[in-house]
Amino acid sequence: MFGQGRTLIIIMLFLAGVINYLDRSALSVAAPFIQKDYGLSTGEMGMIFSSFFVGYAAFNFIGGWAADRYGAKTTLLLAMVLWSLFSGLTVLTVGFVTLVIIRILFGMGEGPLSVTTSKMVNNWYTPKQRARALGTSMSGTPLGGAISGPVVGFIAISYGWKISFIIIMLLGLVWAVVWYKFVKDKPDGKVAEEIRSAEQQSEVSSLPVHPLRYYLKQPTVLFTALAFFSYNYTLFFFLTWFPSYLTMAHGLNVKDMSIATVIPWLLGFLGLALGGFISDFVFKKTGRIMFSRKVVLVTCLLLCAVCIAMAGLVKTLYPAVILVAFAVFFLYLTGAIYWAIIQDTVPAARVGGVSGFMHFLANTSGIIGPTLTGFLVQFTGSFTSAFLLAGLLTVIGAVCVARYVRPLSASDSGASPAQAQPESALSRP
C-alpha cells in the first residue's frame, strides 16, 4: 500500500485530517470560555455549532465537483489555506453574529477535505487497496479530535482561548506550503499502469460514464448518503456537545474535561484506521466487494446505536465515557466505507462529484443536529433524549444500507456492457 510516491500522499492526507479536526474541535473545547465571555445561551451555542455546517455541507458538493474538474491537489490546497485563515479570524469575533459568520466561512473552507482525500486515493490506489488507504488517510481526523482537548484546553487556560486559533492557523499554512511543493495530483509510470490494469478488471470498468445528475438519483448513492447522515449526526453530536456534556451533566472542570475527551477520540482513531483493512480483508476472502463493505457498515452502526443509547441512560461519569468511547469506535469503523462504496460503484471520472453530493446530504445533519441537541438539553434539562435520538438514527441508517445499497449495473441505464466507456482514475472527465 505504501511506496512509489504513495507514502507521502498518505502522510499528507493524514496530517490534513489531524489539522482539520484540531481546527474544528477547538471551538467545542473552548465553548465554555466563549459562552461565558459572550454571554451566550445553550441554544445560541448550538446555533453557532450548526452554522459551521451551512458552509461545510454546500462545499462538500462544490469541492467534489472542483476535484473532478481542477484536480484534487489544487482543490485541497485552496481549501487548507482558506480554512486556516478563517480559523485564525475567529479571534476577531465579538459576539453571536460574528461567530456565526466566521463559522460559516470556516465551514466553506473545510468542506472539500474528505472528498478531495477520496479523489486522491482514487487517483493513487487500485480498487483492492482503496478502503484501507481511505481508512488510514482519514484516521487523522479523530486523532486531531483527541489532541485538541488537551492542547486547546491547556492553551486556553494558560494564554486565553483566542491564542489557540492563531497557532492552529499557522499549522495549516505550513502544511499548505509542503503540499504545494512536493505532492503530485496523479501518479505516472509503474503506479499509473498498475491502476489502469486493476481498473480494467473491475466491475466499474464495464459501466458507461453518465452525466453527474444520473448518479445523484441512484438509490445506492441516496441510501449510502442516508447512512452517512446518521453517522455524521452521531459524530457531530459527540464532536460539538460532548465537552459541554461532561461539564454540564457531570460537573467536570475544563482541565478534566479536556483529558476525558481524549479517550473516545483515540478509540475513534483506531476504528477509522482498522475499518478499511477489515473490509478489504473480507473482500479478499470472499471476492464480494459490496458484501465486504455492507457487513462492516451495518454491523458497526448497530453496535454504535446500542452503545450511544446506553450512554444516554447511565447516570455516572465513567460508564458514560466508556460507552461513548465504544460508540465512537464502532462508528469510526464505518468511516471509510461510505467513500469506498462510491468508489466501487461509480466511474473514476465522477467519483469527486458523486462523493461530494453524498457528503453534502450527509452533512445536513450538522446543520440540524447541534442546534436540535442544544434546544433538547435546554428544554428537557438533560442529554438523555439527545443520546437516544442519535442511537435511533444509526439504526435507521444500518437498515437502509442492508436493504437498498447494491452495485450499479449497465442495465440500470439501459446500456449494455458493449456500449460502456471504461474510464481510468487517471483520466480526465
N, C-alpha and C positions, 0 to 999 in steps of 0.2 A: 504493500500500500504506500510505502514511502520510497524515496529515491527518485532519480531522474527529474529533479526540479520540484517534485511534489511535496517534499518535506517543508520547504519554505512556504508553499501555499497553505498547508495545514497549520503551520505555526502562526502565520499572519492572520488567518481567519479565526483561529483560536483566540489570539490576543485581541482581535477586534471584538469578539464576543465578551471577553473579560472587561474591556473598556466600556462596551455598550451597557452592560448591566451594572457596572460600577457607577456610570453616569446615571442610569435610570433609577437605581436603588437609593442614590444619595438623597433624593427628596423624601423618600419614605423614612429613612433613618433620621434625617433632620426635621421631620414633620413636627415632633413635639416642640422643638425650638421655634420653628416657623409659625406654628399655630399660636404659640404664646406671644411672639413678637408682634404678629399682625392682628391678634385678637380674632382668630377665625373659629367658626363653629365646626362641629364634626361634619355636618352636611356640606359646608363650604369646602372643607378639606377634601372630602370625597369628590366634589366637582373639580377641584384642582387636579387630583389624581386622574380623573376621567378626561380632562381637557387634553392631556398628552396624546390620548388615543384618537382624538379627532384628526390631528395631523398625521399621526402614525399610520392609521388604517388607510387613509387615502393614498399615502406614499408607499404603502406595500404594493399596491397595484401599479402606480406610476413608476416605481423603482423597478418592478419586474419588466414592464414594457421597455424602460430605458436600458436595462441589462441586455435584453434581446436586440435592441436597436443600436446601442452605442458601445456595448461591451460591459461585462461585469466589473472589470478593473476600474474603468473610468467612473462608473456609477457609484461604486463603493468609496472611491477616493473622495468624490464630491460630497457624499453623504457624511463621511467621517469628519471632514473639515467643517461642514455646516453644523452638525450636532455638537461638536466640541465647542464651537463658538457660542452657540445658543446655551449650552450648559454654563459657560463662563458668564454669560449675560444674566443668569439667574441672580447674581449679586446686585444687580441694578433694580430689582423689583422693589416695590414699596407697599404692596398690598394685594388684595384678592384679584383685581382686574389685571394688573401687570403680571402676576404669577400665571394666570390663565393664558394670557397672550404668549408669554415666553414658553410655556409648556406645550402649546400647540405648535409653535415654530420648532421647538426641540424635537417633538414627535415627528414632524415632517422630515427632519434630518435623519432620524434613526430608522424611519420606515423601510428604506431599501436594504438594510443589513442582511436579514435572513434570506431574502430572495436572491441577492447577489452572491451570498455564500452558496446557495443551492446551485446557481448558474455556474459558479467557478468549479464546484465539484463535478457538475455535469460535463464541463469542458475538459477536465483533467483525469477523470476516472471512468473505468468501464462499468457496465451495469452491475456486475457481481461485486464490485468494490464500493459502490456509492453509498449504501446505507451506513456502513461503518465509517466511511470518510465523512459523511454528514454528521454522524453522532460525535466523532472525535472533534471536528472543527467547531460544531455548535456547543460542545460541552464547556467552552469558555464562558458562556453566559451565566450558568449557575455558580461557577467559580467567582465571577465578578460580583454576583449577589452575596456570596459567602464572605468575601473580603471587605465588601462595602460597609458591613455592620461595624466591625472593629476599627476600620480605617476612618470612615466618616465620623463615627462616634467619638474617636479619640481627638480628631482634628476639631470637631465642633465643641467639645468640652474644653480643649486647650486653647484654641485660637479663634473660635467662632465658626458658625456653620457656613458662612459665605466663603471662607478660605478653601474649604474642601472642593467647591465647584471650580475654583480657579486652578487648583492642582490637577483635577481630572481633565479639564480643558487642555492643559499643556501635554498630558499623556497622549491624548487623541491626536494632537497636531504632530507630535514626534512620530507616531505610528504612520500618519499620512505621508510623511516625507520618505520613510523606509519603503512603504508600499509603492509609491510613485517611482522610486529609483530602481527597485530590484525585482518587482513582480511582473510577469507576463500574463496577458489575458488568456492566451491559449497555448498549448504545447506544440512542439513541432518534432520532426524526426521520428525516433522509435516510439515515443509515447503516443504521438498522433496516430501512427499506423496501428498500434495496439488497440486504441479506442475505436478506430474505424472498423477493424476486423471483428471486435467483440460486438459492436452495434449491428453489424450485418447479420449476426446470428441471433439477435434478439427479436422478440415478437413485435416490438415497436417499429422495427425496420420494414415490416410488411404493411404498415399503415400509411395512408396518404396524409400529406400535410395540409390541414384545413386552415381557413382564416381563424383568428383568435376567438371570435364570437362563437364558433361551433363548439369549442371545448368548454366554454363558460356555461353551456346549457346541459352538459352531460351529468347524469345522476352520480357517477363515480366522483366527479370533481365537487359537486354540490354537497354530497353527504360526507365526503372527506373533510370539506370545509366546515360542516356542521360539527363533526367530531373534534376538529381543531378549535372550533368556537368553545366547546365545553372544556377542552384542555386549557385554552387561554383564559377562560373565565376563572377557573380554579387557580391557575398560575398567577393571574393578576390580582386576585383576591389575596393570595399569600404575599405577593410582591408589594402591594400597596398598603395592606392593612395589618399584616402580621406584627410588625414592630409596635403599632399602636395597640393591637390586641394584647400584647404582652404587658404594656404599661397600664392600659385601662382595666383589663379583666384580671390581671394577676399582680398588679402593683409593682412591677419591676422598674428600677431607675434606668436611665439611658445607658449607663455603663453595662449593667447586667443584661439589658435587652439586646445591646449590640453583640454581646457574646452568645446569647441564646439563639439569635437568628442565624448564626454560622452553621449550626448542626443540620437543619433541613437543606440548606444550600449545598453543603458538602455531599450529602446523600444524593441530591439532585445532580451534581456534577458526575458522580459515579453512574447514576442511572442513564443520563444522556449519552455518556461515553460507551456504556455497555449495550444499550438498546439496539444500535445499528449492528454491532457484532453478533448479537443473538439472532437478529432477523436474517443476516447474511449466512449464519451457520445453519439455520433451519432451511434456507433456500438451497444451500449446498447439499444437505442431506436428503431433501425431498424433491428438488428440482421444480418446486411450485412457488413461483416468485410472489404471487398475490397472497397465497396462503401464509407464506413466511412473514408478510407484513401484517396481515389481519390478526394472526394468532397472538402476536406481541401486543398490538394495539388494543384489541378487545379485552384480553386477559388483564392487562395492566390498568386500563381505565376502570374496570370493575373493582379491582383491588384498591385503587386510589379512592373510589367512591366510598367503599367501606371505611377506610381509614379517616377520610376527611369528615364523614358524618359522625363517626365515633368521637373525633376530636372536638366536635361542637357540643357533645353531650357530657363529656367529663368535666369535672369542676376544679381539679387540681393542676398545678403547673407542669410537673414532669410528665405525666401521661399525655397531656395535651401537646407538649413539644415533641414527644416521641411519635405520637400518632401523626402529627403534621409532617414530621420528617419522613416517615414511611409513605405518607400520601404523596409528598413531593418526589420521592424516589420512584414510586410506581408511575407517577405522572410523567416524569422525565424519561423513563424507559421508552415512552412512545414518541418522544420529541422529534426524532429524526424520521419517523415512519411516515408521517403525513407528506413530507417532502419526497421521500422515496417512492410513495405510491404515484405521485405526479410524474416523477422521472421514469417510472416503469410503464406508464400508460400513455404519455404524451411525447410526440416527436421533439427532438432537441431544440429545434428552431422555435418552439412555442413554450418551452419549459419556463422561461422567465415570466412571460405574461400570465400563463395559467397559474403558476406558483404564486405570483403576486396577487392575482384575483382571489385565490384560496386564502391567502394570508390576510387580505383586506376584509373578506367576510368574517374570518376568524377573529380579527382584532376589533370588530364592532363590539365584542364582549368587553373590551377595555373601556369603551365609551359608556356602556351600560353598568358594568359590574361594580367598579369602585364607588360610583355615586349611589347606586342601589344599596350597597353594603353600608355606606355612611348613614343613609336615612333609616335602614333597618335597625342599625345599632342605636340611632338617635331616638327612634320611636318605641323600640322594644326594651332598650336598656341592656341588651346583651348581644353576643355574637352568635348565639346558637342557631337562629334561623338562617343566618348568612352561611354558616358551615353546611347546614342541611341542604340548602339550595344548590351549593356547589357540588355536593355529592350527587344530587338528583340529576344535574346536567351531565355529569360524566357518565352516568348510567345510560342516559338517552343517546349520547354520542357513541358509546360502545355498541348498543343495539343497532343503531343506524348503519354503522360500518359492517357489522356482521351480516346484515340483511341486504344492503343495497350496493356496496362497493365491489366492483368486478372489473376485469380488464376491458378496455375498449377493443372493438374488433372492426374490421373493414366493413362488415355488414351493417354496423350502426349507421353508416352514412350512405349505404347503398353502393359502395365502391368495392371492387374486387381486388384481391391481392395483386393481380396483374397490373392494375391501374395505380398501384401505390408508387409514391415518390420517396424512396429512402432518404433520410436526412441525417447526416452525421452531426454530432455535438460540435464539431469543428467548422461546420458550415454556417454561413450567414442565412437569415431568414429571407 
